[in-house]
């Protein structure tokens, strides 16, 4: 069974960089998409970006965060990382990592869904 | 960007009743790209249904999904106490963001 565990600081100073790690156990990260999603105090969910762990890795970011966000993978450690620069109070949220499945249904169709999530880590910018 | 609007914001029902939750997209969404999640307090979202109507492994058959185009429905028959939670819909598209979420429907005990 796959488990994801987010770790990092719970408090970050404004203008600094938020760095989080998602440690994956029970399976290898290679060959899968891994997304970061955050949930604001009001409950809304926002997709941040993903890394596709392959040779080479591929990434895709939410356009609203693209200039500040880097997501990467370390296959040797079986970990996914997030780095968000120049944080403000608006970045305060619970951050989740999730396996983001792209399941081929036919030649041209795919099913998409996030089937395994970490418990999340609460981050406050203050 | 496709936005998802979930209605109602809060639904108050009793155990044993049927819940009908709506998710309306601002543009047409592929049926393979519409997903439902359940979230309980202090927990991560849990995958319920993907591809509009396919239940995830371990999800009871009292949960069902339907819809097409811009209108999608999550139905929960015979509500159990553990079903009272927040439900989110999600859609996938490539432009400009990989996916977006609805704002959620809170299902509460009446």
gemmi code that builds the backbone of each chain (N, CA, C; Angstrom):
import gemmi

chains = {
    "A": [
        ("UNK", (0.844, -1.186, 0.000), (0.000, 0.000, 0.000), (0.888, 1.247, 0.000)),
        ("UNK", (0.486, 2.211, -0.804), (1.286, 3.416, -0.960), (0.960, 4.424, 0.142)),
        ("UNK", (1.995, 4.998, 0.734), (1.817, 6.053, 1.730), (2.633, 7.269, 1.322)),
        ("UNK", (2.034, 8.454, 1.535), (2.713, 9.710, 1.263), (2.754, 10.516, 2.550)),
        ("UNK", (3.899, 11.127, 2.809), (4.064, 11.892, 4.040), (4.755, 13.214, 3.729)),
        ("UNK", (4.043, 14.302, 3.996), (4.604, 15.631, 3.775), (5.375, 16.094, 5.011)),
        ("UNK", (6.484, 16.760, 4.772), (7.262, 17.307, 5.885), (7.850, 18.655, 5.491)),
        ("UNK", (8.156, 19.449, 6.508), (8.712, 20.774, 6.268), (8.358, 21.692, 7.417)),
        ("UNK", (8.693, 22.973, 7.299), (8.423, 23.917, 8.379), (6.945, 24.263, 8.446)),
        ("UNK", (6.451, 24.466, 9.642), (5.068, 24.869, 9.809), (4.905, 26.378, 9.764)),
        ("UNK", (6.033, 27.077, 9.873), (6.008, 28.539, 9.895), (7.127, 29.074, 9.012)),
        ("UNK", (6.769, 29.978, 8.135), (7.743, 30.576, 7.212), (7.600, 32.095, 7.280)),
        ("UNK", (8.724, 32.778, 7.216), (8.685, 34.241, 7.218), (8.284, 34.769, 5.841)),
        ("UNK", (7.542, 35.856, 5.826), (7.206, 36.484, 4.540), (8.459, 36.798, 3.731)),
        ("UNK", (8.348, 36.645, 2.437), (9.389, 36.887, 1.435), (10.399, 35.741, 1.343)),
        ("UNK", (10.341, 34.781, 2.255), (11.278, 33.665, 2.203), (10.734, 32.535, 1.327)),
        ("UNK", (11.509, 31.443, 1.239), (11.134, 30.308, 0.404), (10.577, 29.175, 1.254)),
        ("UNK", (9.417, 28.662, 0.840), (8.812, 27.497, 1.472), (9.337, 26.249, 0.775)),
        ("UNK", (9.891, 25.332, 1.556), (10.386, 24.069, 1.010), (9.708, 22.913, 1.728)),
        ("UNK", (9.046, 22.065, 0.968), (8.351, 20.903, 1.501), (8.826, 19.646, 0.792)),
        ("UNK", (8.755, 18.542, 1.518), (9.133, 17.252, 0.970), (7.982, 16.279, 1.136)),
        ("UNK", (7.754, 15.474, 0.125), (6.759, 14.407, 0.167), (7.520, 13.082, 0.060)),
        ("UNK", (7.532, 12.324, 1.153), (8.219, 11.039, 1.159), (7.222, 9.937, 0.822)),
        ("UNK", (7.586, 9.116, -0.135), (6.689, 8.070, -0.619), (7.212, 6.708, -0.164)),
        ("UNK", (6.328, 5.921, 0.421), (6.690, 4.569, 0.837), (5.657, 3.586, 0.297)),
        ("UNK", (6.090, 2.342, 0.135), (5.182, 1.323, -0.377), (5.145, 1.233, -1.881)),
        ("UNK", (5.973, 2.001, -2.561), (6.021, 1.987, -4.013), (7.044, 2.980, -4.511)),
        ("UNK", (7.427, 2.848, -5.749), (8.430, 3.737, -6.334), (7.761, 4.928, -7.014)),
        ("UNK", (8.430, 6.051, -7.014), (7.845, 7.247, -7.608), (8.018, 7.281, -9.131)),
        ("UNK", (8.911, 6.478, -9.645), (9.183, 6.497, -11.076), (7.977, 6.096, -11.910)),
        ("UNK", (7.784, 6.803, -13.018), (6.714, 6.460, -13.931), (5.347, 7.018, -13.570)),
        ("UNK", (5.271, 7.847, -12.549), (3.991, 8.418, -12.117), (4.054, 9.940, -12.064)),
        ("UNK", (2.861, 10.511, -12.089), (2.700, 11.942, -11.865), (2.471, 12.173, -10.373)),
        ("UNK", (3.080, 13.221, -9.851), (2.919, 13.574, -8.440), (2.585, 15.061, -8.352)),
        ("UNK", (1.432, 15.334, -7.762), (0.965, 16.714, -7.682), (1.031, 17.243, -6.267)),
        ("UNK", (1.132, 18.551, -6.183), (0.939, 19.269, -4.924), (-0.369, 20.052, -5.038)),
        ("UNK", (-1.157, 19.953, -3.981), (-2.440, 20.652, -3.886), (-2.455, 21.351, -2.531)),
        ("UNK", (-2.981, 22.558, -2.486), (-3.089, 23.212, -1.186), (-4.545, 23.544, -0.884)),
        ("UNK", (-4.835, 23.647, 0.400), (-6.189, 23.963, 0.849), (-6.124, 25.163, 1.774)),
        ("UNK", (-6.827, 26.198, 1.392), (-6.822, 27.438, 2.151), (-7.695, 27.329, 3.393)),
        ("UNK", (-7.509, 28.225, 4.358), (-8.292, 28.169, 5.586), (-9.798, 28.181, 5.338)),
        ("UNK", (-10.250, 28.766, 4.252), (-11.685, 28.784, 3.955), (-12.176, 27.482, 3.350)),
        ("UNK", (-11.253, 26.570, 3.029), (-11.637, 25.260, 2.523), (-11.384, 25.030, 1.047)),
        ("UNK", (-11.097, 26.072, 0.274), (-10.895, 25.899, -1.150), (-9.615, 25.148, -1.474)),
        ("UNK", (-9.669, 24.343, -2.531), (-8.528, 23.553, -2.983), (-7.928, 24.174, -4.235)),
        ("UNK", (-6.592, 24.183, -4.301), (-5.891, 24.727, -5.461), (-4.784, 23.767, -5.866)),
        ("UNK", (-4.800, 23.357, -7.142), (-3.711, 22.554, -7.673), (-2.521, 23.468, -7.933)),
        ("UNK", (-1.333, 23.040, -7.477), (-0.140, 23.869, -7.614), (0.711, 23.461, -8.803)),
        ("UNK", (0.901, 22.158, -8.946), (1.744, 21.688, -10.036), (2.050, 20.217, -9.865)),
        ("UNK", (2.685, 19.643, -10.906), (3.081, 18.242, -10.789), (4.472, 18.035, -11.376)),
        ("UNK", (5.054, 16.905, -10.970), (6.251, 16.396, -11.631), (5.921, 14.996, -12.138)),
        ("UNK", (6.305, 14.732, -13.351), (6.182, 13.399, -13.929), (7.558, 12.774, -13.868)),
        ("UNK", (7.684, 11.717, -13.067), (8.996, 11.140, -12.808), (9.319, 10.115, -13.881)),
        ("UNK", (10.189, 10.533, -14.786), (10.556, 9.683, -15.908), (11.938, 10.122, -16.376)),
        ("UNK", (12.327, 9.709, -17.549), (13.638, 10.066, -18.060), (13.486, 10.840, -19.366)),
        ("UNK", (13.480, 12.165, -19.405), (13.684, 13.049, -18.243), (12.379, 13.327, -17.502)),
        ("UNK", (12.454, 13.935, -16.354), (11.275, 14.348, -15.618), (10.575, 15.466, -16.370)),
        ("UNK", (9.268, 15.559, -16.175), (8.500, 16.661, -16.735), (7.751, 17.366, -15.638)),
        ("UNK", (7.532, 18.645, -15.786), (6.785, 19.406, -14.791), (5.717, 20.253, -15.470)),
        ("UNK", (4.711, 20.607, -14.703), (3.655, 21.495, -15.161), (3.169, 22.256, -13.945)),
        ("UNK", (3.013, 23.561, -14.084), (2.671, 24.394, -12.938), (1.397, 25.194, -13.192)),
        ("UNK", (0.708, 25.476, -12.108), (-0.404, 26.409, -12.171), (0.149, 27.760, -12.650)),
        ("UNK", (-0.427, 28.307, -13.704), (0.107, 29.563, -14.237), (0.198, 30.685, -13.204)),
        ("UNK", (-0.687, 30.665, -12.232), (-0.672, 31.733, -11.222), (0.538, 31.648, -10.298)),
        ("UNK", (1.214, 30.495, -10.309), (2.353, 30.293, -9.404), (3.655, 30.013, -10.145)),
        ("UNK", (3.576, 29.929, -11.460), (4.694, 29.429, -12.253), (6.009, 30.150, -11.979)),
        ("UNK", (5.951, 31.449, -11.756), (7.179, 32.220, -11.573), (7.829, 31.967, -10.214)),
        ("UNK", (7.081, 31.366, -9.273), (7.598, 31.178, -7.903), (7.787, 29.725, -7.513)),
        ("UNK", (7.334, 28.805, -8.344), (7.213, 27.416, -7.909), (8.175, 26.502, -8.669)),
        ("UNK", (8.794, 25.591, -7.917), (9.593, 24.522, -8.505), (9.224, 23.220, -7.814)),
        ("UNK", (8.893, 22.212, -8.612), (8.615, 20.874, -8.091), (9.616, 19.926, -8.727)),
        ("UNK", (10.201, 19.066, -7.907), (11.223, 18.148, -8.419), (11.104, 16.804, -7.718)),
        ("UNK", (11.845, 15.838, -8.247), (11.815, 14.486, -7.700), (13.225, 13.992, -7.454)),
        ("UNK", (13.377, 13.205, -6.392), (14.646, 12.530, -6.095), (14.344, 11.036, -6.045)),
        ("UNK", (14.648, 10.351, -7.146), (14.315, 8.940, -7.242), (15.078, 8.120, -6.212)),
        ("UNK", (16.312, 8.498, -5.926), (17.121, 7.728, -4.973), (16.526, 7.774, -3.565)),
        ("UNK", (15.877, 8.881, -3.227), (15.252, 9.021, -1.905), (13.751, 8.722, -1.956)),
        ("UNK", (13.217, 8.530, -3.157), (11.773, 8.307, -3.327), (10.965, 9.470, -2.750)),
        ("UNK", (11.386, 10.660, -3.109), (10.767, 11.870, -2.571), (10.429, 12.870, -3.672)),
        ("UNK", (9.386, 13.647, -3.389), (8.984, 14.757, -4.243), (9.161, 16.034, -3.425)),
        ("UNK", (9.652, 17.084, -4.061), (9.889, 18.328, -3.327), (9.138, 19.491, -3.963)),
        ("UNK", (8.832, 20.465, -3.113), (8.195, 21.700, -3.556), (8.990, 22.860, -2.998)),
        ("UNK", (9.261, 23.847, -3.839), (9.910, 25.078, -3.405), (9.086, 26.247, -3.925)),
        ("UNK", (8.608, 27.066, -3.018), (7.786, 28.218, -3.372), (8.474, 29.462, -2.833)),
        ("UNK", (8.895, 30.338, -3.722), (9.671, 31.504, -3.316), (8.768, 32.691, -2.990)),
        ("UNK", (9.343, 33.667, -2.316), (8.687, 34.947, -2.031), (7.289, 34.775, -1.467)),
        ("UNK", (7.174, 33.978, -0.423), (5.847, 33.670, 0.128), (5.259, 34.890, 0.845)),
        ("UNK", (3.933, 34.923, 0.831), (3.184, 35.934, 1.574), (2.125, 35.218, 2.403)),
        ("UNK", (1.380, 35.990, 3.171), (0.325, 35.410, 4.011), (-0.690, 34.641, 3.165)),
        ("UNK", (-0.840, 35.039, 1.915), (-1.789, 34.358, 1.023), (-1.376, 32.932, 0.704)),
        ("UNK", (-0.132, 32.578, 1.015), (0.340, 31.209, 0.788), (0.118, 30.312, 2.006)),
        ("UNK", (-0.443, 30.865, 3.058), (-0.763, 30.066, 4.248), (-1.874, 29.074, 3.894)),
        ("UNK", (-1.607, 27.797, 4.127), (-2.557, 26.757, 3.715), (-2.075, 25.411, 4.239)),
        ("UNK", (-2.908, 24.392, 4.051), (-2.464, 23.015, 4.231), (-2.010, 22.510, 2.866)),
        ("UNK", (-0.813, 21.972, 2.812), (-0.232, 21.507, 1.558), (-0.264, 19.980, 1.522)),
        ("UNK", (-0.843, 19.453, 0.441), (-0.931, 18.013, 0.238), (-0.100, 17.610, -0.976)),
        ("UNK", (0.519, 16.432, -0.891), (1.029, 15.807, -2.107), (0.109, 14.632, -2.433)),
        ("UNK", (0.016, 14.311, -3.694), (-0.891, 13.264, -4.144), (-0.354, 12.603, -5.402)),
        ("UNK", (-0.631, 11.301, -5.542), (-0.334, 10.635, -6.789), (-1.437, 11.015, -7.774)),
        ("UNK", (-1.027, 11.483, -8.920), (-1.953, 12.048, -9.892), (-1.970, 11.108, -11.086)),
        ("UNK", (-3.009, 10.291, -11.160), (-3.045, 9.218, -12.146), (-3.515, 9.693, -13.514)),
        ("UNK", (-2.852, 9.222, -14.517), (-3.292, 9.381, -15.901), (-3.407, 7.970, -16.458)),
        ("UNK", (-4.646, 7.511, -16.586), (-4.927, 6.115, -16.921), (-5.451, 6.025, -18.343)),
        ("UNK", (-4.721, 5.314, -19.195), (-5.133, 5.248, -20.596), (-6.364, 4.368, -20.732)),
        ("UNK", (-7.375, 4.908, -21.379), (-8.628, 4.186, -21.591), (-8.689, 3.666, -23.028)),
        ("UNK", (-8.248, 4.484, -23.956), (-8.230, 4.102, -25.366), (-7.093, 4.863, -26.024)),
        ("UNK", (-7.003, 4.782, -27.313), (-5.911, 5.427, -28.029), (-5.866, 6.925, -27.734)),
        ("UNK", (-7.032, 7.542, -27.601), (-7.081, 8.991, -27.449), (-7.643, 9.454, -26.120)),
        ("UNK", (-8.085, 8.527, -25.272), (-8.739, 8.939, -24.031), (-7.986, 8.472, -22.795)),
        ("UNK", (-8.016, 9.347, -21.797), (-7.384, 9.026, -20.523), (-8.338, 9.371, -19.381)),
        ("UNK", (-8.302, 8.565, -18.320), (-8.954, 8.930, -17.063), (-7.916, 9.629, -16.193)),
        ("UNK", (-8.375, 10.642, -15.452), (-7.481, 11.389, -14.584), (-8.064, 11.433, -13.185)),
        ("UNK", (-7.214, 11.256, -12.189), (-7.683, 11.353, -10.804), (-6.488, 11.282, -9.858)),
        ("UNK", (-6.685, 11.766, -8.642), (-5.664, 11.701, -7.593), (-6.101, 10.645, -6.601)),
        ("UNK", (-5.425, 9.504, -6.601), (-5.946, 8.376, -5.840), (-5.280, 8.152, -4.488)),
        ("UNK", (-4.115, 8.699, -4.273), (-3.438, 8.551, -2.977), (-2.946, 9.925, -2.547)),
        ("UNK", (-3.284, 10.288, -1.317), (-2.938, 11.604, -0.783), (-2.153, 11.447, 0.520)),
        ("UNK", (-1.259, 12.378, 0.761), (-0.678, 12.478, 2.087), (-1.664, 13.120, 3.046)),
        ("UNK", (-1.326, 13.154, 4.319), (-2.218, 13.739, 5.327), (-2.185, 15.254, 5.301)),
        ("UNK", (-1.161, 15.805, 4.668), (-1.053, 17.245, 4.554), (-0.221, 17.853, 5.663)),
        ("UNK", (0.314, 19.020, 5.378), (1.086, 19.762, 6.364), (0.601, 21.204, 6.372)),
        ("UNK", (0.341, 21.717, 7.555), (-0.149, 23.083, 7.682), (1.017, 24.054, 7.684)),
        ("UNK", (0.949, 25.038, 6.819), (2.010, 26.034, 6.703), (1.415, 27.415, 6.933)),
        ("UNK", (2.049, 28.147, 7.809), (1.629, 29.520, 8.083), (2.751, 30.474, 7.698)),
        ("UNK", (2.408, 31.527, 6.999), (3.398, 32.547, 6.636), (3.131, 33.759, 7.512)),
        ("UNK", (4.060, 34.011, 8.402), (3.859, 35.109, 9.342), (5.193, 35.554, 9.913)),
    ],
    "B": [
        ("UNK", (-9.903, 29.505, -18.069), (-9.865, 28.406, -17.101), (-11.294, 27.964, -16.776)),
        ("UNK", (-11.496, 26.661, -16.705), (-12.819, 26.124, -16.376), (-13.061, 26.251, -14.875)),
        ("UNK", (-14.177, 26.857, -14.532), (-14.560, 26.930, -13.118), (-15.697, 25.956, -12.855)),
        ("UNK", (-15.694, 25.407, -11.660), (-16.712, 24.469, -11.229), (-17.510, 25.096, -10.095)),
        ("UNK", (-18.818, 25.058, -10.216), (-19.705, 25.597, -9.189), (-20.505, 24.457, -8.591)),
        ("UNK", (-20.367, 24.277, -7.290), (-21.082, 23.201, -6.614), (-22.283, 23.749, -5.860)),
        ("UNK", (-23.398, 23.067, -5.997), (-24.614, 23.425, -5.269), (-25.259, 22.184, -4.680)),
        ("UNK", (-25.909, 22.315, -3.517), (-25.907, 23.534, -2.704), (-24.589, 23.683, -1.954)),
        ("UNK", (-24.417, 24.789, -1.285), (-23.217, 24.972, -0.480), (-23.237, 24.068, 0.740)),
        ("UNK", (-24.414, 23.941, 1.320), (-24.627, 23.056, 2.462), (-25.921, 22.291, 2.251)),
        ("UNK", (-25.888, 21.005, 2.559), (-27.047, 20.140, 2.413), (-27.291, 19.446, 3.747)),
        ("UNK", (-28.478, 19.649, 4.297), (-28.818, 19.066, 5.596), (-29.809, 17.935, 5.388)),
        ("UNK", (-29.393, 16.733, 5.727), (-30.227, 15.548, 5.545), (-30.082, 14.623, 6.747)),
        ("UNK", (-30.956, 13.635, 6.789), (-30.923, 12.649, 7.874), (-30.363, 11.333, 7.351)),
        ("UNK", (-29.758, 10.550, 8.243), (-29.317, 9.206, 7.825), (-30.465, 8.440, 7.204)),
        ("UNK", (-30.138, 7.702, 6.145), (-31.160, 6.936, 5.436), (-31.729, 7.658, 4.227)),
        ("UNK", (-31.575, 8.981, 4.184), (-32.075, 9.751, 3.042), (-31.084, 9.702, 1.877)),
        ("UNK", (-31.531, 10.266, 0.753), (-30.692, 10.339, -0.441), (-30.159, 11.754, -0.593)),
        ("UNK", (-28.864, 11.847, -0.914), (-28.245, 13.149, -1.148), (-27.941, 13.302, -2.630)),
        ("UNK", (-28.261, 14.479, -3.149), (-27.951, 14.794, -4.546), (-27.126, 16.078, -4.575)),
        ("UNK", (-25.887, 15.950, -5.029), (-24.948, 17.064, -5.063), (-24.650, 17.403, -6.512)),
        ("UNK", (-24.625, 18.697, -6.806), (-24.451, 19.136, -8.185), (-23.118, 19.828, -8.399)),
        ("UNK", (-22.557, 19.649, -9.580), (-21.309, 20.298, -9.981), (-21.506, 20.793, -11.408)),
        ("UNK", (-21.450, 22.106, -11.597), (-21.671, 22.704, -12.917), (-20.395, 23.374, -13.400)),
        ("UNK", (-19.987, 23.025, -14.607), (-18.758, 23.570, -15.183), (-19.062, 24.764, -16.087)),
        ("UNK", (-18.122, 25.693, -16.154), (-18.295, 26.888, -16.986), (-18.129, 26.579, -18.473)),
        ("UNK", (-17.523, 25.444, -18.782), (-17.386, 24.961, -20.157), (-17.549, 23.448, -20.125)),
        ("UNK", (-17.783, 22.873, -21.278), (-17.953, 21.429, -21.342), (-16.699, 20.699, -20.869)),
        ("UNK", (-16.908, 19.643, -20.098), (-15.833, 18.840, -19.525), (-15.972, 17.408, -20.043)),
        ("UNK", (-14.861, 16.806, -20.397), (-14.893, 15.410, -20.804), (-15.329, 14.535, -19.638)),
        ("UNK", (-16.122, 13.518, -19.927), (-16.578, 12.647, -18.838), (-15.424, 11.880, -18.199)),
        ("UNK", (-14.315, 11.737, -18.939), (-13.162, 11.047, -18.350), (-12.403, 11.929, -17.370)),
        ("UNK", (-12.782, 13.197, -17.319), (-12.014, 14.175, -16.541), (-12.725, 14.704, -15.307)),
        ("UNK", (-13.872, 14.152, -14.971), (-14.640, 14.668, -13.838), (-14.524, 13.689, -12.669)),
        ("UNK", (-14.135, 14.245, -11.512), (-13.784, 13.435, -10.338), (-14.512, 13.991, -9.111)),
        ("UNK", (-14.841, 13.105, -8.186), (-15.441, 13.495, -6.903), (-14.579, 12.990, -5.749)),
        ("UNK", (-14.431, 13.834, -4.739), (-13.692, 13.485, -3.528), (-14.565, 13.759, -2.301)),
        ("UNK", (-14.288, 13.006, -1.254), (-14.904, 13.226, 0.062), (-13.802, 13.678, 1.011)),
        ("UNK", (-14.096, 14.675, 1.824), (-13.117, 15.115, 2.815), (-13.770, 15.262, 4.171)),
        ("UNK", (-13.179, 14.637, 5.145), (-13.616, 14.784, 6.529), (-12.658, 15.704, 7.268)),
        ("UNK", (-13.142, 16.245, 8.380), (-12.401, 17.231, 9.134), (-11.009, 16.726, 9.490)),
        ("UNK", (-9.989, 17.507, 9.160), (-8.629, 17.165, 9.520), (-7.995, 16.079, 8.668)),
        ("UNK", (-8.678, 15.684, 7.599), (-8.159, 14.623, 6.737), (-7.926, 15.135, 5.318)),
        ("UNK", (-7.191, 14.360, 4.554), (-7.002, 14.670, 3.149), (-8.247, 14.275, 2.359)),
        ("UNK", (-8.434, 14.864, 1.197), (-9.509, 14.382, 0.326), (-9.313, 12.899, 0.016)),
        ("UNK", (-10.441, 12.211, -0.153), (-10.427, 10.778, -0.471), (-11.130, 10.584, -1.798)),
        ("UNK", (-10.484, 9.899, -2.716), (-11.071, 9.662, -4.028), (-12.326, 8.810, -3.901)),
        ("UNK", (-13.429, 9.301, -4.462), (-14.694, 8.568, -4.466), (-14.994, 8.007, -5.853)),
        ("UNK", (-15.057, 8.917, -6.807), (-15.508, 8.589, -8.152), (-14.638, 9.313, -9.169)),
        ("UNK", (-14.236, 8.611, -10.218), (-13.511, 9.236, -11.320), (-14.203, 8.884, -12.635)),
        ("UNK", (-13.787, 9.574, -13.678), (-14.434, 9.396, -14.987), (-15.952, 9.495, -14.864)),
        ("UNK", (-16.399, 10.476, -14.105), (-17.815, 10.801, -13.900), (-18.587, 9.774, -13.080)),
        ("UNK", (-18.352, 8.469, -13.330), (-19.247, 7.477, -12.742), (-18.550, 6.209, -12.239)),
        ("UNK", (-17.239, 6.144, -12.299), (-16.516, 4.954, -11.866), (-16.115, 5.080, -10.408)),
        ("UNK", (-16.620, 4.163, -9.580), (-16.267, 4.209, -8.169), (-14.824, 3.763, -7.959)),
        ("UNK", (-14.122, 4.451, -7.074), (-12.769, 4.043, -6.708), (-12.845, 2.751, -5.892)),
        ("UNK", (-11.766, 1.993, -5.839), (-11.766, 0.750, -5.053), (-12.179, 0.982, -3.607)),
        ("UNK", (-13.080, 0.131, -3.116), (-13.494, 0.226, -1.728), (-14.628, 1.188, -1.448)),
        ("UNK", (-15.091, 1.899, -2.470), (-16.193, 2.848, -2.275), (-17.518, 2.104, -2.396)),
        ("UNK", (-18.398, 2.252, -1.409), (-19.683, 1.522, -1.434), (-20.550, 1.920, -2.622)),
        ("UNK", (-21.408, 0.976, -3.035), (-22.219, 1.243, -4.221), (-23.369, 2.206, -3.951)),
        ("UNK", (-23.516, 2.696, -2.723), (-24.520, 3.736, -2.494), (-24.055, 5.079, -3.055)),
        ("UNK", (-22.774, 5.167, -3.417), (-22.239, 6.357, -4.077), (-22.297, 6.142, -5.594)),
        ("UNK", (-22.887, 7.102, -6.301), (-22.916, 7.008, -7.752), (-22.754, 8.389, -8.369)),
        ("UNK", (-22.177, 8.417, -9.560), (-21.973, 9.667, -10.263), (-22.561, 9.601, -11.652)),
        ("UNK", (-22.983, 10.750, -12.142), (-23.552, 10.810, -13.489), (-23.321, 12.198, -14.055)),
        ("UNK", (-23.656, 12.345, -15.336), (-23.579, 13.655, -15.957), (-22.781, 13.664, -17.229)),
        ("UNK", (-22.805, 14.801, -17.877), (-22.046, 15.020, -19.096), (-22.074, 16.506, -19.420)),
        ("UNK", (-21.178, 16.907, -20.322), (-21.164, 18.304, -20.739), (-20.732, 19.225, -19.608)),
        ("UNK", (-21.669, 19.997, -19.110), (-21.361, 20.937, -18.024), (-22.019, 20.566, -16.701)),
        ("UNK", (-22.857, 19.545, -16.687), (-23.641, 19.231, -15.493), (-23.368, 17.819, -14.990)),
        ("UNK", (-22.921, 17.746, -13.751), (-22.550, 16.469, -13.146), (-23.182, 16.350, -11.767)),
        ("UNK", (-23.514, 15.115, -11.395), (-24.227, 14.843, -10.151), (-23.525, 13.731, -9.376)),
        ("UNK", (-23.410, 13.933, -8.074), (-23.011, 12.860, -7.159), (-24.238, 12.524, -6.327)),
        ("UNK", (-24.623, 11.257, -6.332), (-25.764, 10.795, -5.556), (-25.298, 9.831, -4.486)),
        ("UNK", (-25.785, 10.042, -3.276), (-25.482, 9.125, -2.181), (-26.808, 8.591, -1.673)),
        ("UNK", (-27.052, 7.301, -1.904), (-28.287, 6.664, -1.434), (-28.124, 6.213, 0.013)),
        ("UNK", (-29.233, 6.210, 0.740), (-29.267, 5.646, 2.089), (-28.080, 6.147, 2.927)),
        ("UNK", (-28.081, 7.437, 3.195), (-26.967, 8.059, 3.909), (-26.645, 7.325, 5.210)),
        ("UNK", (-25.340, 7.075, 5.379), (-24.823, 6.510, 6.615), (-24.175, 7.638, 7.425)),
        ("UNK", (-24.057, 7.474, 8.727), (-23.454, 8.531, 9.553), (-22.069, 8.949, 9.073)),
        ("UNK", (-21.303, 8.011, 8.535), (-19.937, 8.330, 8.100), (-19.905, 9.095, 6.773)),
        ("UNK", (-21.044, 9.286, 6.118), (-21.082, 9.991, 4.839), (-21.137, 11.504, 5.008)),
        ("UNK", (-21.378, 11.965, 6.229), (-21.511, 13.404, 6.437), (-20.117, 14.023, 6.449)),
        ("UNK", (-19.857, 14.832, 5.444), (-18.507, 15.330, 5.156), (-18.639, 16.427, 4.111)),
        ("UNK", (-17.499, 16.863, 3.591), (-17.488, 17.830, 2.493), (-17.121, 17.084, 1.214)),
        ("UNK", (-17.806, 17.425, 0.126), (-17.584, 16.772, -1.147), (-17.120, 17.804, -2.171)),
        ("UNK", (-16.065, 17.445, -2.882), (-15.500, 18.320, -3.905), (-15.565, 17.630, -5.269)),
        ("UNK", (-15.899, 18.393, -6.280), (-15.707, 17.898, -7.641), (-14.430, 18.525, -8.200)),
        ("UNK", (-13.885, 17.880, -9.200), (-12.622, 18.296, -9.817), (-12.706, 17.999, -11.303)),
        ("UNK", (-12.139, 18.878, -12.112), (-12.075, 18.591, -13.540), (-10.647, 18.765, -14.025)),
        ("UNK", (-10.290, 17.965, -15.021), (-8.971, 18.034, -15.634), (-9.080, 18.613, -17.036)),
        ("UNK", (-8.196, 19.530, -17.332), (-8.035, 20.017, -18.701), (-6.611, 20.520, -18.796)),
        ("UNK", (-6.135, 20.751, -19.991), (-4.743, 21.161, -20.126), (-4.551, 22.662, -20.191)),
        ("UNK", (-5.652, 23.385, -20.233), (-5.516, 24.813, -20.471), (-6.340, 25.620, -19.485)),
        ("UNK", (-5.708, 26.609, -18.831), (-4.262, 26.740, -18.724), (-3.685, 25.925, -17.571)),
        ("UNK", (-4.543, 25.486, -16.653), (-4.109, 24.740, -15.472), (-4.557, 23.295, -15.607)),
        ("UNK", (-3.774, 22.350, -15.105), (-4.076, 20.931, -15.279), (-5.460, 20.580, -14.755)),
        ("UNK", (-5.831, 21.157, -13.613), (-7.127, 20.814, -13.046), (-7.604, 21.916, -12.123)),
        ("UNK", (-8.897, 21.942, -11.905), (-9.492, 22.859, -10.942), (-10.509, 22.105, -10.095)),
        ("UNK", (-10.804, 22.662, -8.926), (-11.748, 22.065, -7.986), (-12.956, 22.977, -7.813)),
        ("UNK", (-14.097, 22.355, -7.528), (-15.226, 23.133, -7.063), (-14.989, 23.579, -5.630)),
        ("UNK", (-15.865, 24.443, -5.151), (-15.674, 25.013, -3.812), (-16.165, 24.093, -2.703)),
        ("UNK", (-16.836, 23.014, -3.080), (-17.267, 22.032, -2.094), (-18.718, 22.169, -1.667)),
        ("UNK", (-19.323, 21.048, -1.328), (-20.650, 20.993, -0.707), (-20.492, 20.303, 0.642)),
        ("UNK", (-20.966, 20.981, 1.677), (-20.931, 20.391, 3.014), (-22.223, 19.618, 3.228)),
        ("UNK", (-22.099, 18.335, 3.501), (-23.249, 17.482, 3.796), (-23.299, 17.297, 5.304)),
        ("UNK", (-24.341, 17.840, 5.923), (-24.427, 17.810, 7.378), (-25.666, 17.060, 7.840)),
        ("UNK", (-25.592, 16.575, 9.069), (-26.720, 15.833, 9.644), (-27.809, 16.807, 10.055)),
        ("UNK", (-29.024, 16.498, 9.615), (-30.171, 17.351, 9.959), (-30.645, 17.067, 11.374)),
    ],
}
model = gemmi.Model(1)
for chain_id, residues in chains.items():
    chain = gemmi.Chain(chain_id)
    for i, (resn, *xyz) in enumerate(residues, 1):
        res = gemmi.Residue()
        res.name, res.seqid = resn, gemmi.SeqId(i, " ")
        for name, pos in zip(("N", "CA", "C"), xyz):
            atom = gemmi.Atom()
            atom.name, atom.element = name, gemmi.Element(name[0])
            atom.pos, atom.b_iso = gemmi.Position(*pos), 0.0
            res.add_atom(atom)
        chain.add_residue(res)
    model.add_chain(chain)
structure = gemmi.Structure()
structure.add_model(model)
structure.setup_entities()
